[in-house]
Amino acid sequence: MTKIALVDDHILLRDALADVINKFDHCQVVCRARNGLELLEALDAGCQPDLVLLDVDMPQLDGYATARALKDRYPHIYILVLTMYDSELAMIRLLQLGVRGILIKDISPAELRISIETTMLTGYYYSHTSAGKLVQLLKQDDSRNPRVNHLLLSEIEIFFLRLCSTEKTYKEIARAMKTTPRTIENYRENLFVKLNVKSRVGLVLFALQNGVLTGERKDLE
């Protein structure tokens, strides 16, 4: 049985989601909260979900702050974000906070069920239909060293990947790297081919998986 916590400040949506999820095989909603603060209070009081379905825009403690708190205090709990936003930079920010999947709120019950099952099975869920074209780069053979791939990249490509994993625009990345936007486009397109990804989010997922973002970050300030 997969135990799920719902966090959304809209009561009707929260209750409707609970009704839908409780009809899924092997799923049970064990906690409902209006915001991140209520969720953390429930967790501290003993509620033990396997997965949190989290809204982004909420009062008191929004989805970003809640995801950060869960990552720090309850890293074993999977997080799926349910949002109306499809901004690539917003998705990158959520991925950095440990979110395992990002769902747009107009998804069908069938996709919601699949997203829960896939997350519990593989640890991640990235819809092929959601904006941003999130790709599954995190399914690799466990026998491989996850840090090997980034050793094949040049120092400048690694630096570019680190900057891509911030909220900087491509123009701001060009200024930080003291080069032209055209050169940045070339870096991006070359990495798309080399890493077999199709979006900036795909680049960030690669960076997260392969340890590119660990270590010293002063060069990104």
Summary of the structure (lengths in Angstrom):
residues: 221
radius of gyration: 18.3
end to end distance: 44.4
largest distance: 54.8
contacts: 678
relative contact order: 0.11
helix: 47%
strand: 13%
